[in-house]
Amino acid sequence: MLEKYPTQVKIVEKNFPLQMHKFARQAATAALAAHKQGKFWEYHKKLFESISSLNDAKVQEIATQLGLDMDKFNKDLKDQALQNIITRDLQEGTAAGVRGTPTIFVNGKPLAARSIEGFQQAIDEELKKK
């Protein structure tokens, strides 16, 4: 959809670490720390590829693989501002009715048909309104 609508569509990622996943908040923090070095999506992808083996060592390994400045990365892991972003995202998600992940919205409306066709239809309907 981003290729088809490069100027009309953008992706906004929000954090919603589920409490049942004991390492979810740490993973969200690590992804935000990677974002501070311009590597959010790369880090995010590797996190999900490693979902069954996430731990502190894996967080460090991924950062190293991506060539992050490790001193900055480890400092950012302790940054309270990142915790505040995650807490705000959780509150906004809860208020919007998010119960699990991933939850997808198109222009503030939950996407029911989670397929390429569903995305296409929801985006086209929103673009017609403009």
C-alpha positions in Angstrom: 0.0 0.0 0.0 2.9 2.3 0.7 4.2 1.7 -2.9 0.8 2.3 -4.4 0.0 5.4 -2.3 3.4 6.9 -1.5 2.0 10.4 -0.6 -1.4 9.4 0.8 -0.6 6.6 3.2 1.8 6.4 6.1 2.3 3.8 8.8 2.2 4.8 12.4 3.6 2.1 14.8 2.4 2.2 18.4 3.7 0.1 21.2 1.3 -2.2 23.0 3.5 -4.7 24.9 1.2 -7.4 26.3 1.7 -8.2 29.9 1.5 -11.9 29.2 4.8 -11.7 27.3 7.4 -11.1 29.9 9.9 -9.5 27.6 7.5 -7.4 25.5 8.2 -4.1 27.2 12.0 -4.6 27.1 11.6 -5.4 23.4 9.6 -2.3 22.8 12.2 -0.2 24.6 15.0 -1.7 22.6 13.1 -0.9 19.3 12.7 2.7 20.4 16.4 2.9 21.3 17.2 1.5 17.8 14.9 4.2 16.4 17.0 6.9 17.9 19.7 5.6 15.6 17.4 5.3 12.6 17.1 1.6 12.7 13.5 1.0 14.1 12.1 -1.1 11.3 15.2 -3.2 10.9 15.3 -3.8 14.7 11.6 -4.5 14.8 11.8 -7.1 12.1 14.7 -8.9 13.9 12.8 -8.9 17.2 9.9 -10.7 15.6 12.2 -13.1 13.9 13.6 -13.9 17.3 10.3 -13.8 19.3 10.7 -17.3 20.9 14.2 -16.5 22.1 14.0 -13.0 23.3 16.2 -12.1 26.3 18.8 -9.4 27.2 21.5 -11.1 25.3 19.3 -11.3 22.1 18.5 -7.6 22.4 22.3 -6.8 22.5 23.0 -9.3 19.6 20.4 -7.7 17.3 21.8 -4.2 18.1 25.3 -5.4 17.3 24.1 -7.1 14.1 22.6 -3.8 12.9 25.8 -1.9 13.7 24.2 0.3 16.3 26.4 2.5 18.6 26.3 0.2 21.6 27.1 2.8 24.2 24.3 5.0 22.9 21.9 2.1 22.6 22.5 0.9 26.1 22.2 4.4 27.5 18.9 4.8 25.6 17.6 1.5 27.0 17.6 3.3 30.4 16.0 6.5 29.1 12.8 7.3 31.0 11.5 9.2 28.0 11.2 5.9 26.1 9.2 4.4 29.0 6.9 7.4 28.9 6.3 6.8 25.2 5.4 3.2 25.8 3.1 4.0 28.6 1.4 6.7 26.5 1.0 4.3 23.6 -0.5 1.7 25.9 -3.0 4.2 27.3 -4.0 5.4 23.8 -4.3 1.8 22.6 -6.5 0.8 25.5 -8.7 3.9 25.0 -9.0 2.9 21.3 -10.1 -0.6 22.2 -6.9 -2.5 21.5 -6.9 -5.8 23.2 -4.1 -7.6 21.4 -1.5 -7.3 18.8 -1.3 -6.6 16.0 -4.3 -4.3 15.8 -4.6 -2.3 12.7 -6.5 1.0 12.1 -7.1 2.8 8.9 -7.7 6.5 9.6 -8.8 5.7 13.1 -11.1 2.8 12.3 -10.2 -0.8 13.1 -9.4 -2.9 10.0 -11.7 -5.9 10.0 -10.6 -7.6 6.7 -6.9 -8.1 7.4 -5.8 -8.9 3.9 -4.3 -7.0 1.0 -7.8 -6.6 -0.4 -9.1 -5.4 3.0 -6.4 -2.8 3.2 -7.0 -1.7 -0.3 -10.8 -1.3 0.3 -10.4 0.6 3.5 -7.8 2.9 2.1 -9.8 3.5 -1.1 -12.9 4.3 1.0 -11.0 6.8 3.1 -9.4 8.5 0.0 -12.9 8.9 -1.5 -13.9 11.1 1.4 -11.2 13.7 0.6 
